[in-house]
Amino acid sequence: MSDADLRARIKEMLVKNLMLQTTPDQIGDDLPLFGPNGLGLDSIDALELVVSMEKTFGVGVPNSEVAGKALRTVNTIHDYILEKRGEVSHTGEKVDKPA
């Protein structure tokens, strides 16, 4: 799946599972998901988001510290999913997956 496709799926998941009153194409890749200067998600939304990520992408979020870093924007979710799937090294570089 391309980076653009994964970002689009993340945005669709956000809109559908959190019942946002916006469309996926209105969510910027770097728009803060939490707080007044972004989508305005709250702690209940964060729990829903974690469950949705596990169901949709098979990626769990083990604790609130990880969630605080991984769930900031569409881009941070994207990078977290790729890291957990083993498609990106910890330095952010893409790595070849073994056959």
C-alpha positions as CSV (number, residue, x, y, z in Angstrom):
1,M,0.0,0.0,0.0
2,S,1.4,3.4,-0.9
3,D,1.9,6.1,1.6
4,A,-0.9,8.2,0.1
5,D,-3.3,5.2,0.3
6,L,-2.4,4.5,3.9
7,R,-3.0,8.1,4.8
8,A,-6.4,8.1,3.0
9,R,-7.4,4.9,4.9
10,I,-6.4,6.5,8.2
11,K,-8.5,9.6,7.4
12,E,-11.5,7.4,6.4
13,M,-11.1,5.4,9.6
14,L,-11.1,8.7,11.7
15,V,-14.3,10.0,10.0
16,K,-16.2,6.8,10.1
17,N,-15.3,5.4,13.5
18,L,-15.2,8.7,15.4
19,M,-18.3,10.0,13.5
20,L,-16.6,13.2,12.7
21,Q,-18.6,16.0,11.0
22,T,-16.0,16.4,8.3
23,T,-14.8,14.5,5.2
24,P,-11.5,12.7,4.9
25,D,-10.2,15.1,2.3
26,Q,-10.7,18.0,4.8
27,I,-8.2,16.5,7.3
28,G,-4.7,17.7,6.7
29,D,-1.8,15.2,7.2
30,D,-0.3,17.4,9.9
31,L,-3.5,18.7,11.4
32,P,-3.4,18.1,15.2
33,L,-6.1,15.5,16.1
34,F,-6.4,16.7,19.7
35,G,-6.9,20.2,21.2
36,P,-8.6,23.3,20.1
37,N,-6.4,24.1,17.1
38,G,-7.1,20.8,15.3
39,L,-10.0,18.3,15.1
40,G,-10.7,18.7,18.8
41,L,-10.7,15.0,19.7
42,D,-10.8,14.1,23.4
43,S,-9.8,11.2,25.6
44,I,-12.9,9.1,24.7
45,D,-12.0,9.6,21.0
46,A,-8.5,8.5,21.7
47,L,-9.8,5.2,23.1
48,E,-12.0,4.7,20.0
49,L,-9.1,5.5,17.8
50,V,-6.9,2.9,19.4
51,V,-9.6,0.3,19.0
52,S,-10.2,1.3,15.4
53,M,-6.4,1.1,14.6
54,E,-6.3,-2.4,16.0
55,K,-9.3,-3.5,14.0
56,T,-8.4,-1.7,10.8
57,F,-4.6,-2.1,10.7
58,G,-3.8,-4.8,13.2
59,V,-1.7,-2.4,15.2
60,G,-2.2,-1.9,18.9
61,V,-1.1,1.0,21.1
62,P,0.3,-0.4,24.4
63,N,0.0,2.7,26.7
64,S,-0.8,6.4,27.0
65,E,2.8,7.4,26.6
66,V,3.0,5.8,23.2
67,A,-0.5,7.0,22.3
68,G,0.6,10.6,23.1
69,K,3.3,10.4,20.5
70,A,1.7,8.2,17.9
71,L,-1.8,9.8,17.8
72,R,-0.9,13.4,17.2
73,T,-1.6,13.7,13.5
74,V,-2.4,11.5,10.5
75,N,1.3,11.5,9.7
76,T,2.3,10.3,13.1
77,I,-0.3,7.5,12.9
78,H,1.0,6.6,9.5
79,D,4.6,6.4,10.7
80,Y,3.5,4.4,13.8
81,I,1.6,1.9,11.7
82,L,4.6,1.4,9.3
83,E,7.0,1.0,12.2
84,K,4.8,-1.6,13.9
85,R,4.4,-3.5,10.7
86,G,8.2,-3.5,10.3
87,E,8.2,-1.4,7.2
88,V,10.2,1.5,8.6
89,S,13.3,1.4,10.9
90,H,13.4,3.4,14.1
91,T,15.3,6.1,12.2
92,G,12.4,6.6,9.8
93,E,14.1,5.0,6.8
94,K,12.2,2.4,4.8
95,V,13.6,-1.1,5.1
96,D,13.2,-4.1,2.9
97,K,11.0,-6.7,4.4
98,P,12.3,-10.3,4.2
99,A,10.7,-12.5,1.7
